[in-house]
């Protein structure tokens, strides 16, 4: 499938450092005061997300005349993640929504939503946790659809979809009840096409119900809901790909690579935390086996490999795909290790409920378990 180049606002043509720099400034000035509220669920930072979009945060990875480059999007997400891991996750949600629309060959959908998503005028996320698990034999698809005139009728429920609200959109996949497919041995795609269809879900549809989730360990302000589809009519204008299989194979590397931004931002702030306590505690912290310099070197290695892979997200070689999976696994494990080390360096002061070291530890565990989770990544490597 050919990618569809979407129009961009002028700010998206700025060089990458200016976008990441502007995002970092907004994060320091406007996001940092909200981080604790986002963590405990009292704040969903919609306006800050829109401000990020206004300076180009969500549009730099839009394909331009064929090729796509994810480097700026990852750097931007990392800048957000240095301040707030929950918002970096929402950045990934928005970036994936843009990624879906930008790669769809549905011209009506691209024209209607391309700039709206990439500028942040319309916010949303991704409902591919269940489909990504289903493609690797971990779960069955939870949404079912049947063809009707002008579209599909979809029913079912997704337990967790993030960066949502009553006027938001997200991309997800259903299995056709009227044309069942069978899975093939190729990992990462729903190969029973035309058994699966990917589409945009409109949260304002009265047949779609958003139900708040039970409180999480962290990151409760991420607009995460259970989503119920009660015979929702999905018009052809909202179909991203039919069949979904080839489309998922095209976008899967970008879907996973973009998550590296969450990890890189969190690791860098964990290094900062360790540095902040070096003065009062350095004399005793030097006996700890993991030091800031170790994580600085590790972050540099992960970033260099990420930037190399992010230049070519449409690479179809299996060796490339394995590198993407292995990098994502390494980034998640490094996040947990860095946050663990930051807690040990801070000692009792990091154990205070309001200290960001323990927030970082909770956020790090999320990076390790968000789809594709550590155990799924290991299964993917074993199966490939």
C-alpha positions as CSV (number, residue, x, y, z in Angstrom):
1,X,0.0,0.0,0.0
2,X,1.3,3.4,-0.8
3,X,1.5,6.0,1.8
4,X,-0.5,9.2,1.5
5,X,1.4,12.5,2.0
6,X,-0.8,14.9,3.9
7,X,-0.6,18.6,3.8
8,X,1.3,20.3,6.7
9,X,1.1,23.6,8.4
10,X,4.1,25.8,7.9
11,X,5.5,25.2,11.4
12,X,6.0,21.5,10.6
13,X,8.6,22.4,8.1
14,X,10.8,23.9,10.8
15,X,14.0,21.9,11.5
16,X,13.6,19.2,14.1
17,X,15.5,21.0,16.9
18,X,13.2,24.0,16.8
19,X,10.1,21.8,17.3
20,X,11.7,19.7,20.1
21,X,13.0,22.9,21.7
22,X,9.6,24.6,21.7
23,X,8.0,21.5,23.1
24,X,10.6,21.3,25.8
25,X,9.9,24.9,26.7
26,X,6.2,24.4,26.9
27,X,6.8,21.2,29.0
28,X,8.9,23.0,31.5
29,X,6.7,26.1,31.8
30,X,3.2,24.7,31.5
31,X,3.3,20.9,31.9
32,X,5.6,20.6,34.9
33,X,3.1,22.2,37.3
34,X,0.4,19.7,36.2
35,X,2.5,16.5,36.4
36,X,1.4,15.6,39.9
37,X,-2.3,16.1,39.0
38,X,-1.9,14.1,35.8
39,X,-0.4,11.3,37.9
40,X,-3.2,11.2,40.4
41,X,-6.0,11.6,37.9
42,X,-7.2,15.1,38.8
43,X,-5.9,16.6,35.5
44,X,-6.2,15.6,31.8
45,X,-3.9,18.1,30.0
46,X,-5.9,18.7,26.9
47,X,-4.9,22.3,26.4
48,X,-1.2,21.5,26.8
49,X,-1.5,18.7,24.3
50,X,-3.1,21.2,21.8
51,X,-0.3,23.7,22.5
52,X,2.3,21.0,21.7
53,X,0.4,20.3,18.4
54,X,0.4,24.0,17.5
55,X,4.2,24.1,17.5
56,X,4.4,20.9,15.4
57,X,4.8,18.1,17.9
58,X,2.3,15.8,16.2
59,X,3.1,16.3,12.6
60,X,6.8,15.8,12.0
61,X,6.5,12.1,11.2
62,X,3.8,12.5,8.5
63,X,5.1,10.9,5.3
64,X,6.3,13.4,2.8
65,X,6.2,12.2,-0.8
66,X,6.7,8.6,0.2
67,X,9.3,8.3,3.0
68,X,8.7,9.0,6.6
69,X,11.1,10.0,9.4
70,X,10.2,9.4,13.1
71,X,13.3,11.0,14.6
72,X,11.8,14.4,15.5
73,X,8.6,12.8,16.9
74,X,10.7,10.6,19.2
75,X,12.9,13.5,20.3
76,X,9.8,15.6,21.0
77,X,8.2,12.8,23.0
78,X,11.4,12.4,25.0
79,X,11.4,16.1,25.8
80,X,7.8,15.7,27.2
81,X,8.8,12.5,29.0
82,X,11.6,14.3,30.9
83,X,8.8,16.2,32.6
84,X,5.9,13.8,32.7
85,X,5.8,10.2,31.7
86,X,2.0,10.1,31.5
87,X,2.0,13.0,29.0
88,X,4.7,11.3,27.0
89,X,2.3,8.3,26.8
90,X,-0.5,10.6,25.6
91,X,2.0,12.0,23.0
92,X,2.5,8.5,21.8
93,X,-1.2,8.0,21.5
94,X,-1.6,11.2,19.5
95,X,1.4,10.4,17.3
96,X,0.0,6.9,16.5
97,X,-3.4,8.4,15.6
98,X,-1.6,10.7,13.1
99,X,0.5,7.7,11.9
100,X,-2.7,5.8,11.1
101,X,-4.3,8.6,9.2
102,X,-1.1,9.5,7.3
103,X,-0.7,5.9,6.1
104,X,-4.3,5.2,5.1
105,X,-5.2,5.2,1.4
106,X,-8.7,6.4,2.2
107,X,-8.5,9.8,0.6
108,X,-11.7,11.1,2.2
109,X,-10.5,10.2,5.7
110,X,-7.0,11.7,5.1
111,X,-8.5,14.9,3.8
112,X,-10.9,15.2,6.7
113,X,-8.6,14.3,9.6
114,X,-5.0,14.7,8.4
115,X,-4.3,18.3,9.6
116,X,-6.9,18.1,12.4
117,X,-4.9,15.2,14.1
118,X,-1.4,16.5,13.2
119,X,-2.0,20.0,14.6
120,X,-3.7,18.8,17.7
121,X,-7.1,20.5,16.9
122,X,-8.6,17.0,17.3
123,X,-7.1,14.7,20.0
124,X,-7.2,11.0,20.3
125,X,-5.4,7.7,20.6
126,X,-5.0,4.1,19.6
127,X,-7.1,1.0,20.5
128,X,-4.6,-1.5,19.1
129,X,-3.6,-3.2,22.4
130,X,-6.1,-6.0,21.9
131,X,-5.4,-6.4,18.1
132,X,-1.6,-6.4,18.6
133,X,-2.0,-9.1,21.2
134,X,-4.4,-11.1,18.9
135,X,-2.0,-11.0,16.0
136,X,0.5,-12.9,18.1
137,X,-1.8,-15.4,19.5
138,X,-2.2,-13.9,23.0
139,X,-5.8,-12.8,22.8
140,X,-8.8,-13.0,20.5
141,X,-10.2,-9.8,18.8
142,X,-12.8,-8.2,21.1
143,X,-14.6,-6.2,18.4
144,X,-16.8,-7.8,15.7
145,X,-18.3,-6.1,12.6
146,X,-20.7,-7.0,9.8
147,X,-21.0,-5.3,6.4
148,X,-24.0,-3.1,5.7
149,X,-24.7,-0.6,3.0
150,X,-22.2,2.3,3.3
151,X,-20.1,0.8,6.1
152,X,-20.1,-1.7,9.0
153,X,-22.0,-2.4,12.2
154,X,-19.5,-2.9,15.1
155,X,-20.1,-4.4,18.5
156,X,-17.9,-5.4,21.4
157,X,-15.8,-3.8,24.1
158,X,-12.2,-2.7,24.7
159,X,-11.1,-2.6,28.3
160,X,-8.5,0.2,28.1
161,X,-8.1,3.0,25.5
162,X,-6.1,6.1,26.4
163,X,-6.1,9.8,25.4
164,X,-9.8,9.9,25.0
165,X,-12.7,12.3,25.7
166,X,-16.2,12.9,24.3
167,X,-14.9,14.6,21.2
168,X,-11.9,12.4,20.5
169,X,-11.1,9.7,18.0
170,X,-9.0,6.5,18.1
171,X,-8.0,3.8,15.6
172,X,-8.8,0.1,16.2
173,X,-9.6,-3.1,14.5
174,X,-12.6,-5.4,14.3
175,X,-13.0,-9.0,13.0
176,X,-15.6,-9.4,10.2
177,X,-18.4,-11.8,11.3
178,X,-19.6,-12.2,7.7
179,X,-16.1,-13.1,6.3
180,X,-14.0,-15.0,8.9
181,X,-10.3,-15.0,8.3
182,X,-7.7,-17.5,9.5
183,X,-4.4,-16.5,11.0
184,X,-1.3,-17.3,9.1
185,X,2.2,-18.0,10.5
186,X,3.5,-14.5,9.8
187,X,3.8,-12.6,13.0
188,X,2.5,-9.1,13.3
189,X,-0.3,-9.1,10.8
190,X,-3.9,-10.2,10.8
191,X,-3.4,-12.5,7.9
192,X,-7.0,-13.6,7.5
193,X,-7.7,-10.6,5.4
194,X,-10.4,-9.7,4.5
195,X,-11.3,-10.9,8.0
196,X,-10.1,-7.8,9.8
197,X,-10.8,-4.1,9.2
198,X,-9.1,-1.1,10.8
199,X,-11.2,2.1,11.4
200,X,-11.5,5.3,13.3
201,X,-13.9,5.3,16.2
202,X,-15.7,8.6,17.0
203,X,-16.1,8.9,20.7
204,X,-19.0,11.3,20.2
205,X,-21.2,8.6,18.6
206,X,-24.1,7.9,21.0
207,X,-23.6,4.1,20.4
208,X,-20.1,4.3,21.9
209,X,-19.9,4.5,25.7
210,X,-16.8,5.6,27.6
211,X,-16.5,4.2,31.1
212,X,-13.8,5.5,33.5
213,X,-11.4,2.7,34.6
214,X,-10.6,1.8,38.1
215,X,-7.7,3.8,39.6
216,X,-4.3,2.9,38.3
217,X,-1.0,2.8,40.1
218,X,0.0,5.9,38.2
219,X,-0.9,8.0,35.2
220,X,-4.6,8.3,36.0
221,X,-4.9,11.6,34.1
222,X,-4.3,10.0,30.7
223,X,-8.0,9.9,29.6
224,X,-8.1,6.1,29.8
225,X,-11.5,4.5,29.4
226,X,-13.2,1.2,28.8
227,X,-15.0,1.6,25.4
228,X,-18.3,-0.2,24.6
229,X,-19.5,-0.5,21.0
230,X,-23.3,-1.1,20.9
231,X,-24.0,-1.8,17.2
232,X,-22.1,1.3,16.1
233,X,-22.4,2.2,12.5
234,X,-18.9,2.9,11.1
235,X,-19.3,4.6,7.7
236,X,-16.8,3.9,4.8
237,X,-15.4,7.4,5.4
238,X,-14.0,6.2,8.7
239,X,-12.3,3.0,7.4
240,X,-8.5,3.2,7.7
241,X,-7.8,-0.1,6.0
242,X,-9.9,-3.0,4.6
243,X,-8.3,-5.5,4.9
244,X,-6.3,-4.5,8.0
245,X,-3.4,-7.0,7.6
246,X,-1.2,-5.3,5.1
247,X,-1.8,-1.9,6.7
248,X,-0.8,-3.2,10.1
249,X,2.4,-4.7,8.7
250,X,3.2,-1.3,7.2
251,X,2.6,0.8,10.3
252,X,3.8,-1.7,13.0
253,X,7.4,-0.6,13.2
254,X,6.4,3.0,13.6
255,X,3.9,2.1,16.2
256,X,6.6,0.4,18.3
257,X,9.5,2.7,17.5
258,X,7.6,5.8,18.6
259,X,7.4,4.3,22.1
260,X,11.1,4.8,22.5
261,X,10.4,8.5,23.2
262,X,8.7,7.6,26.4
263,X,11.7,5.6,27.6
264,X,14.4,8.1,26.6
265,X,12.7,11.0,28.4
266,X,12.1,9.0,31.6
267,X,15.7,7.6,31.6
268,X,17.1,11.1,31.2
269,X,15.2,12.5,34.1
270,X,16.2,9.5,36.3
271,X,19.8,10.5,35.5
272,X,18.9,14.0,36.5
273,X,17.4,12.8,39.8
274,X,20.6,10.9,40.6
275,X,22.6,13.9,39.9
276,X,20.5,16.1,42.1
277,X,21.3,14.0,45.2
278,X,25.0,13.6,44.4
279,X,25.9,16.6,46.6
280,X,24.3,15.4,49.9
281,X,24.5,11.7,49.2
282,X,27.3,11.1,46.8
283,X,29.7,9.9,49.5
284,X,27.4,6.9,50.2
285,X,25.8,6.5,46.8
286,X,29.1,5.7,45.2
287,X,28.8,2.2,46.7
288,X,25.7,1.5,44.6
289,X,26.5,-0.7,41.6
290,X,24.6,1.5,39.1
291,X,25.7,5.1,38.6
292,X,24.4,8.0,36.5
293,X,27.3,7.6,34.1
294,X,26.2,4.0,33.3
295,X,22.7,5.1,32.4
296,X,24.0,8.1,30.4
297,X,26.0,5.6,28.3
298,X,23.0,3.3,28.0
299,X,20.6,6.1,27.0
300,X,23.1,7.3,24.4
301,X,23.3,3.8,22.9
302,X,19.5,3.3,22.9
303,X,19.0,6.8,21.4
304,X,21.6,6.2,18.6
305,X,20.0,2.9,17.6
306,X,16.5,4.4,17.8
307,X,17.5,7.3,15.6
308,X,19.0,4.9,13.0
309,X,15.9,2.7,12.9
310,X,13.5,5.7,12.9
311,X,14.9,7.0,9.6
312,X,13.3,4.0,7.8
313,X,10.1,2.9,9.4
314,X,8.8,1.2,6.2
315,X,11.7,-1.2,6.0
316,X,10.2,-4.6,5.3
317,X,13.2,-6.7,6.1
318,X,12.7,-9.2,8.9
319,X,16.1,-8.3,10.3
320,X,14.9,-4.7,10.6
321,X,11.7,-5.9,12.4
322,X,13.7,-7.9,14.9
323,X,15.9,-4.9,15.6
324,X,12.8,-2.8,16.3
325,X,11.4,-5.5,18.7
326,X,14.8,-5.9,20.5
327,X,15.2,-2.1,20.8
328,X,11.8,-1.7,22.4
329,X,12.5,-4.5,24.8
330,X,15.8,-3.0,25.8
331,X,14.2,0.5,26.2
332,X,11.5,-0.9,28.6
333,X,14.0,-2.8,30.7
334,X,16.4,0.2,30.8
335,X,13.5,2.4,32.0
336,X,12.8,0.2,35.0
337,X,16.5,-0.1,35.8
338,X,17.0,3.6,35.7
339,X,14.0,4.4,37.9
340,X,15.0,1.7,40.3
341,X,18.5,3.2,40.6
342,X,17.1,6.7,41.0
343,X,15.0,5.5,44.0
344,X,18.1,3.9,45.6
345,X,20.1,7.0,45.1
346,X,17.5,9.2,46.7
347,X,17.0,6.9,49.6
348,X,14.3,7.9,52.1
349,X,13.7,11.2,50.5
350,X,12.6,9.4,47.3
351,X,10.2,7.3,49.3
352,X,8.1,10.4,50.1
353,X,4.8,10.3,48.3
354,X,5.3,13.6,46.5
355,X,8.8,12.9,45.3
356,X,9.2,12.4,41.6
357,X,11.6,9.5,41.9
358,X,8.7,7.2,43.0
359,X,6.5,8.7,40.3
360,X,9.2,7.8,37.8
361,X,9.4,4.2,39.1
362,X,5.6,3.8,38.6
363,X,5.8,5.3,35.2
364,X,8.7,3.0,34.3
365,X,6.7,0.0,35.1
366,X,4.0,1.2,32.7
367,X,6.6,1.5,29.9
368,X,7.5,-2.1,30.6
369,X,3.9,-3.4,30.5
370,X,2.2,-1.2,27.9
371,X,1.5,-3.1,24.6
372,X,3.8,-4.6,23.4
373,X,4.8,-5.5,27.0
374,X,8.1,-7.1,28.0
375,X,6.7,-10.6,27.9
376,X,5.0,-10.0,24.5
377,X,8.2,-8.6,23.0
378,X,10.1,-11.7,24.2
379,X,7.5,-13.9,22.6
380,X,7.7,-12.0,19.4
381,X,11.5,-12.4,19.3
382,X,11.1,-16.1,20.1
383,X,8.6,-16.6,17.3
384,X,10.4,-14.6,14.6
